[in-house]
Amino acid sequence: MNDVWTINSTLVNDLRLQYSYFSLATVNPCATCPQDITINDLLGGVTVGPGDNTFQKQNTYEIGDTFSWSHGKHTFKFGGGYTHFIYPQFFLPRSNSDNQYNSADAFINDVLPDNPGRTLRNAGTGSFLGTQSLFAIFAQDDFKVTLGSPSTWASVTNTGPIRWDRAPRPQRHFQRPRRHYVRQSQDG
């Protein structure tokens, strides 16, 4: 929502209010998902398996006000703004585990994966809150100069802005996922 108020021929006030919402989710439909596997000789190194559940939502609230004053060859602008983001997210890669085999035989015979560096499973929570606020103020002077004679006028505008922003670090309420190696048994 925007409200522009022309006070008189030299004064203008511009007030902006905004709300926006964004949501994105990738949800895996299986209750107990199989592991992701990579079989180098069969699939050419392509990983096959269900995707991990992820989501993110963002609510944004914003207010801003700008005041303009024209005086002679100057146009002064002053203003400020406040923006508040509420941003809960979930992302836990390899929540179903990730295994790499050099051959299909190793996979079918249920031997340990060939690449222990790719035999990973994350545990814990992937939830975190990226809530953040932004404060900003500014001042600006546009100085207009007209050059030349009346038949060949050219105007030049010099802008001198000053801006201050304060954006504290996002609030972090989450636990870091721990990385585990998946132990597979070998029936022999």
N, C-alpha and C positions, 0 to 999 in steps of 0.2 A: 504494500500500500504506500502510496506516495502523496504527499500534500505540499504543494508549492504555493506559497503565500507572497504575493507581490504587495509589499507594504506601501511603497510609493515608487516613483520613477527611479530611485537610486538604491532601494533596499529590497532584497528578496530573501525569504527563508524557505528552505527545502527540508522537509522531514520525511524520512523513509522508515517504514516498519516492514519486516519480512519474516516469514516462517517457511521453512522447507523441510521435507521429509524424504528420505531415501532408504530403501531396503533391498538387500540382495541375499539370497540363501541358496546354497546347493546342498540338498538333503539326499542322503543315500537311503533308498527304501528298504534295504535288508536289515533285519534285526540282528543277526550274527553274520557279519560279513567275512568272506574268505580273504586270505592274504593277497597282497599285490605280488606278482611274480614277474621276473624277467628271465627269459630263456634265450641265451645268445644265439645258439645254432638254429633254433626253430623260428623264433620271432625276429631275429636280427637285432636284438637288444631293445626291443620295444616292451615297455612295462604294461601288463594287463592286470586289471583288478578294479574293484569299485573305487570311486572317488571318496575322499574324506568329506565329512560334513563340515560346512563352513557357513557362517552368516555374519552379516554386518547391517546395522541400522544407524541412521544418522538423522537427528533432529537438530535443526539450526534455527536459532532465534537471533534476529539482528535489528538494531535500531541505530539510525544515523541522522545527524542534523547538520546542515550547512547554511551559513548566513553569508550573503554577498552584499557588499556595499560599493557602489561606483562613486568615485570622487575625482573629478578632473580627468587626468590621464591614467589614473589608477583604478583597478578593480580589486578590492580586498575580499578574500574568502577565508572564513574561519569555520571550523567544524570539528566534529568528533563522532565516534561510533563505538558501539559495544556489540560483540558477537559472541554467542555462547553455543558450543557444539556439545551434544550428548551423543556419544558414539560407542555403544556396546558392540563387541565383536567376539567371534569364536573362530579359532583356527588351530588345529592340532594335526600337522602333517604326519603321515605314517601311523595313524592311530590303529590301523589293521595290520600293520607290519609291512615290510618290504624285503623281498628275498631275491637274490640273483644267482642263477645257475648257468654254467657254461654249456651244458647239454641237456636235452630233454630226458636222457636216460637217468641223469642224476636226480631230476625232479620226480620222475615216475617211480624210481627205486627208493624214494624218500630218504636220500642221504642229506647230510648237512649242506647248506648252500655253499657254492664255490667261492664267493666273495664276501668274507665276513664284514667288510666295511659297508656293504649294502644290506646286511642282515640287521635291520633296525626296526624298532618299534618305540614310539613315544608314549609316555604315560603321564598322567596328571590331568590338569585342566588346561584347555586352550582358551578359556574365557578371559577377556580383559576389557577394561573400560577406558576408552580414549577421550574422556570428557575434557574440554579445554575452553577457555575464554580468551577473548582478544579485546584489548582496549586501545583506542587510537584517537589522537587529536592532530589537527593540522592548521596551518596558517599559510596563506599564499597571497602574493601581490603580483598582479598582471599590470605591467606598465606599457602603455601604447604610445608610440612615437610616429608621427606622420612626416614623411620626407618628400621633398620635391616641390614643384609648383602646382597650382590648382589643376593644370591640364595633365600632369603626369604624377599624380599622388601615389605614394607607396607607403604602406604602414608596416611597422615592425613591432612585435609584442615581445617583451622580455618577462618571463615568469620566474619568480623567486619563491619556491615552496620550502616549508619546514614541516617535518612530520615526525611524530613520536608514536611508536607502537609498543605495547606491552602484552606479550603472549606467554604466560607461565607454562611450564611443562605440563603435559597432559596428566590427569590423575590416573595412576596405575593401580588397579586392584586386581591382581592376578597372581597365579603361581606359575613359575616357569616349569614347563614340562621337563621331565627327566628322560634321558635317552637310555634305552636298554638294548642289549643284544638278545634276540630271541633264541632260546635253546630248543632245538628240535631233537627228538629222540631218533635213534637208528635201531630199527628192529633187525636183528641179525641172526 
